[in-house]
Amino acid sequence: MKLKNIDLTLKRMIELLRMGGEVEGWTAALEGIREDFHSDPKYASSKLMSMYGGMGSLNDLVLYSDGQALVVENNEFDILRAQLYKLVKR
């Protein structure tokens, strides 16, 4: 069940990133992590956790379209980002 929730959360985050353009390769990075969870969840967890924190991290992402911040999408992304952290941290 936990892996399914992680997969669904990553899938939605990727969809939101696509709405905000290809945010500095984050879409591809999260797609890779999503694939890694299917083959090696421990490795994927470690890799994902390293993306949180520090300058230019997953925590710093802001979604834009045509120069305007996507408020609703950013709020959802923030919720998903926190949810994913909790799922993987357990």
C-alpha positions, 0 to 999 in steps of 0.5 A, a space after each residue: 500500500 505504501 509503494 502505491 501511495 508513493 507512486 500515485 503521489 509522484 505521478 501527480 507531482 509529475 503532472 503538476 510539473 508538466 503544467 508548470 513547464 519543465 522545471 529545470 529537469 525536475 520532471 525527468 528526475 521524479 520520473 526516474 525516482 518513480 521508476 526506481 521505486 519499482 525496482 529498488 525502493 530502498 535506493 529510490 527512497 535514499 535518492 528522493 530524500 537527498 532531493 529535499 533541503 538545500 538551495 535549488 532543492 525540491 522544496 524550492 520549486 515554484 510552478 509558473 505558466 506564462 510568467 505567472 505563478 500557478 497558485 492552485 497547482 503550487 498549493 497542491 504541489 506543496 501538499 504532495 511534496 510534504 505527503 511524499 516526504 512523510 511516506 518515504 521517511 517512514 
